[in-house]
Amino acid sequence: MSQIMLSIILDELRAKVSDLFGEQLESVILYGSHARGDARTDSDIDILIILLYDFDYFQMVNKVSYLTSEISLKYGVVISSAFITKEEFDQLRTPFLINIKQEGILV
């Protein structure tokens, strides 16, 4: 996937996530192979959605899965999403989050 196509997809994704969560949205971070610059043509797009307040995880999956499925079908890509609160992102030191903090790109 070209950088231009990735930018188009991420712009649309950011706009739709922002519409969905409004002021609760802190940020969207691209991580994984696309953030590192070593993505293959079949690589998925990994995003972390950071929210300001606590949330119900299963409700969040339901909300975002429709949105990501719609974009995935439109562009022929797979989008994988994860969720966390800003407080957890700032305080937790898991290998997953350390990796995102090192290589992630703010969308």
VOGU-3710 file (C-alpha; in Angstrom, 3 decimals, decimal comma):
1> msqimlsiil> 0,000/0,000/0,000  1,331/3,420/-0,886  1,859/6,120/1,719  -0,740/8,247/-0,060  -3,365/5,491/0,207  -2,459/4,889/3,850  -2,868/8,617/4,546  -6,285/8,663/2,859  -7,453/5,673/4,904  -6,097/7,091/8,169
11> delrakvsdl> -7,674/10,505/7,522  -11,066/8,893/6,947  -10,635/6,626/9,947  -9,641/9,523/12,212  -12,629/11,600/11,072  -15,104/8,770/11,672  -13,623/7,860/15,057  -13,742/11,537/16,026  -17,399/11,758/14,962  -18,187/8,605/16,929
21> fgeqlesvil> -16,518/9,591/20,204  -16,496/13,378/20,103  -14,852/14,968/23,112  -14,150/11,584/24,701  -11,484/10,914/22,055  -7,968/11,736/23,202  -6,037/10,387/20,215  -5,636/7,731/17,554  -2,205/6,146/17,135  -0,971/4,064/14,220
31> ygshargdar> 1,364/1,294/15,329  2,796/-1,919/13,918  4,315/-2,498/10,504  2,799/0,593/8,861  4,190/2,819/11,620  7,611/1,162/11,363  7,627/1,431/7,577  8,045/-2,295/6,964  4,482/-3,173/5,967  3,838/-5,687/3,200
41> tdsdidilii> 0,962/-5,470/0,749  -1,113/-7,807/2,947  -0,294/-6,089/6,266  -3,171/-4,895/8,394  -3,488/-1,358/9,733  -3,119/-1,330/13,521  -4,594/1,545/15,495  -4,879/2,333/19,171  -7,820/4,509/20,192  -7,180/6,434/23,408
51> llydfdyfqm> -10,255/7,702/25,250  -10,417/10,166/28,116  -12,869/8,209/30,262  -13,573/4,636/31,293  -15,623/2,610/28,836  -17,314/-0,746/28,421  -14,915/-2,774/26,268  -17,548/-4,921/24,541  -19,692/-1,913/23,760  -16,608/-0,226/22,324
61> vnkvsyltse> -15,840/-3,210/20,089  -19,401/-3,133/18,760  -19,228/0,597/18,023  -15,885/0,519/16,270  -16,194/-2,810/14,435  -18,910/-1,469/12,140  -16,834/1,609/11,351  -13,606/-0,309/10,692  -15,448/-2,964/8,654  -16,939/-0,280/6,446
71> islkygvvis> -13,520/1,271/5,760  -11,896/-2,155/5,372  -14,384/-3,147/2,673  -14,116/0,201/0,921  -10,315/0,030/0,598  -9,651/-3,717/0,707  -7,562/-3,606/3,889  -7,862/-5,074/7,360  -7,981/-2,611/10,247  -7,228/-3,879/13,741
81> safitkeefd> -8,147/-1,647/16,648  -7,348/-1,612/20,341  -8,716/0,691/23,030  -7,378/2,183/26,234  -8,025/5,137/28,509  -5,566/8,017/28,623  -4,853/7,256/32,272  -3,979/3,635/31,482  -1,874/4,666/28,492  0,078/7,125/30,642
91> qlrtpflini> 0,550/4,795/33,615  0,829/1,223/32,349  4,209/-0,114/31,217  3,278/-3,288/29,348  5,478/-4,428/26,442  2,567/-3,683/24,085  2,269/-0,070/25,243  6,021/0,487/25,443  6,226/-0,617/21,812  3,431/1,746/20,770
101> kqegilv> 5,034/4,652/22,643  8,330/3,998/20,859  7,107/3,457/17,303  3,556/4,796/17,208  2,507/7,674/14,981  -0,255/10,070/15,996  -3,026/10,078/13,384
//
